[in-house]
Amino acid sequence: MRGHRDCLVVWKLDRLARSLKQLIETVERLGEQAIGFRSLTERIDTTTAGGKLTVHLFGVLAEFARGIIRERTLAAHRCGLGESAGLLWAF
């Protein structure tokens, strides 16, 4: 079939990978096998140069957001432990 191309479609970018490294590796592996990638929510299509750029940008932002959540969770945990030990933490 002429013009036919395989494509992996996901609802949201974070459903494909949990880290930037995993996202990039997966998209590259798909590309090596002539398989495109599309995310419906973010409207990303890696069969275009703009789509490839966008997937990298969203991946970086998603990893940043996970890092912030992790930092806040650890800070809250430390704060809670400090109070139970009779210590007060200031942030």
Backbone torsions as a table, in degrees:
resi	resn	phi	psi	omega
1	MET	NA	120.5	-176.7
2	ARG	-73.7	135.5	178.8
3	GLY	80.4	-1.2	179.8
4	HIS	-79.9	136.8	179.0
5	ARG	-142.1	135.7	176.3
6	ASP	-71.8	148.3	-177.7
7	CYS	-151.8	132.3	173.9
8	LEU	-89.3	125.7	-177.9
9	VAL	-116.2	129.4	175.7
10	VAL	-124.2	157.4	178.7
11	TRP	-71.0	-43.7	-175.6
12	LYS	-140.8	146.0	-175.3
13	LEU	-55.5	-40.2	-176.8
14	ASP	-71.4	-5.2	175.5
15	ARG	-80.2	-15.9	-178.6
16	LEU	-88.8	-39.1	-173.8
17	ALA	-150.1	153.9	-179.6
18	ARG	-101.1	-10.0	178.6
19	SER	-141.9	162.2	178.9
20	LEU	-61.4	-43.6	-179.7
21	LYS	-58.4	-47.3	-179.4
22	GLN	-64.6	-39.9	179.3
23	LEU	-61.5	-50.2	-178.3
24	ILE	-63.8	-44.0	179.0
25	GLU	-61.1	-42.5	-179.1
26	THR	-65.4	-46.3	179.9
27	VAL	-64.0	-39.3	178.0
28	GLU	-65.2	-42.6	178.2
29	ARG	-62.1	-41.6	177.0
30	LEU	-61.2	-44.4	-179.7
31	GLY	-62.8	-38.4	177.8
32	GLU	-62.1	-27.8	-180.0
33	GLN	-97.8	14.5	-179.9
34	ALA	58.7	38.4	177.3
35	ILE	-113.2	125.5	177.3
36	GLY	-80.8	170.7	177.3
37	PHE	-133.8	135.2	176.7
38	ARG	-135.0	136.5	173.4
39	SER	-113.1	121.4	-175.0
40	LEU	-69.9	-42.3	-177.1
41	THR	-66.1	-46.0	-177.9
42	GLU	-88.8	-3.4	-179.5
43	ARG	54.6	51.4	179.4
44	ILE	-103.8	136.7	177.5
45	ASP	-137.0	107.0	-175.2
46	THR	-77.4	4.1	174.5
47	THR	-79.8	-2.8	176.5
48	THR	-119.2	156.4	179.1
49	ALA	-63.0	-41.0	178.2
50	GLY	-63.4	-37.0	177.9
51	GLY	-66.1	-38.9	177.6
52	LYS	-64.1	-43.1	177.5
53	LEU	-62.2	-45.3	-178.2
54	THR	-61.6	-42.0	-179.5
55	VAL	-63.5	-36.4	177.0
56	HIS	-67.7	-41.9	179.5
57	LEU	-64.7	-46.2	178.0
58	PHE	-63.0	-36.8	178.0
59	GLY	-62.4	-43.7	178.3
60	VAL	-63.2	-44.0	-179.8
61	LEU	-65.0	-39.5	179.2
62	ALA	-65.4	-41.2	178.8
63	GLU	-65.8	-39.6	177.0
64	PHE	-60.6	-45.7	-179.7
65	ALA	-62.0	-41.7	177.8
66	ARG	-63.3	-38.0	178.2
67	GLY	-63.8	-42.8	178.2
68	ILE	-62.5	-44.8	178.7
69	ILE	-60.8	-44.0	179.2
70	ARG	-61.2	-45.5	179.0
71	GLU	-61.2	-44.5	-179.7
72	ARG	-65.8	-39.6	178.7
73	THR	-63.9	-45.0	178.4
74	LEU	-64.1	-40.3	179.1
75	ALA	-64.2	-42.7	178.8
76	ALA	-65.9	-38.8	178.7
77	HIS	-64.2	-45.6	178.6
78	ARG	-62.2	-40.3	-179.7
79	CYS	-63.8	-43.4	178.6
80	GLY	-64.5	-40.1	178.4
81	LEU	-67.6	-37.9	-180.0
82	GLY	-63.8	-41.8	-180.0
83	GLU	-64.6	-39.6	-178.2
84	SER	-71.2	-20.9	178.6
85	ALA	-94.8	5.8	-179.5
86	GLY	85.7	12.6	-180.0
87	LEU	-109.3	147.5	175.7
88	LEU	-114.7	132.9	179.5
89	TRP	-107.7	141.4	176.9
90	ALA	-116.9	132.0	178.0
91	PHE	-123.6	NA	NA
